Amino acid sequence: MATIAYESPDGLAEESVDADDITDSGKVQGVRLKLEDESFVHLPYARLYWVRESEDEGKIDYSSR
């Protein structure tokens, strides 16, 4: 799992997703998170605080799918 902290309209927000569900976003210069309900969050790099992943998860793949 990876945990992503970012600035939202309501302040600091966090999401936990599989690292495989984090990709480069084509809509913004940033990342796209695929949530459990199959929706997406597009985060500009300027609003991204950090991405933490578990040691067993490996590297996050930022290539487009």
Buried (B, 14 or more C-beta within 10 A) or exposed (E): EBEBBBBEEEEEBEBEBBBEBBBBBEEBEBBBBBEEEEEEBEBBEEBBEEBEBEEEEEEBEEEEE
